[in-house]
């Protein structure tokens, strides 16, 4: 999409300049260099976004694992509390 946009801008610039004056090879090369740099920047941004997505997925997996461990610890604490209550009640009835 960005490549098409960049190409369209280049083509429009070339046609506009061609209608008003001749375009030198240096001007065209400069425009092409700017377009190539824009394409490279877009590719780098895409790579960075993909990396960020992978890091977010890893962070989510870690958070889910931590929640699972916390839930297990909570269940164990509740079980222990129940056992202590039963032991206390048994000792009170004796």
N, C-alpha and C positions, 0 to 999 in steps of 0.2 A: 504494500500500500504506500509506504513512504517512498519506495523506489520509484513507483509510478508518479507520485507527486513531484519528486525531485526531477524526474525525466520531463514531466510536463512543464515545470518551471523553466528548465533548460531550453526546451523546445520553444516555449513562448518567448523567452528572452532572445533566443537566436532569431526567431521570426521578426520580433519587434526591432531588434538591432539591424536586421537585414533589410527591413523596409526603410529605415531611416539612413542607414550608412552601411558600409561594408564592415564585416566582422573579420578582424585579423585572426590569424591562427593563434596568436598569443592570448587574445581575449577569450577565444573559445577554449584554449587549454586551461586558462585560469578558472573559467566557469566549470569546466569538467573537474578540475582539482577540488573546487569547493563542493561539487556534487559528490565526488568520491569520498571526501572527508565526512560529509553528512551521512552517507551510506555506512561508512565505517563506524561513525558515532552511534548510529541506530543499531548496528549489529552488536556493538559493545553493550548498549543499553539492554538489548534483548538478552544477552548472555548474563548480565548482572541480574536482571529480573528472574531468569530461570534459576540462578544460584540462590537468590533470595527465597524463591518458592521452595527449593529443596531444604534450605535452612529452616524455614517455617514449618515444613512437614516434620523435620527431625525434632524441632522444639515441641510440636504438638504431641508426637509420640512419647517424648520424655515426660511431658505433663500428664498424659494419660497413664503412664507407668507409675508416676508419683501418686496420682489419685488412687490408683488401684492399691498401691502399698499402704496409703493412708486409710483407705476403706478396710483393708485387712487388719490393720493395727487397731482400728476402731472396733471392729467385730470382736477381736481378741480381748480388748479392754472390757467390752460389755460382758463377754463370757466370764471373765475373771471377776468382775463386779457381782455377777449373779452367783458364782460359786462362793464368794466371800459372804454374801447375804445369807445363803443357805447354811453355811457353816456357823454364822452368828446366830441364826434362828435355832439351829440344832443345840447349840451350847446354852441358849436361853431356856429351852424346854427341859434340859437335864436337871 
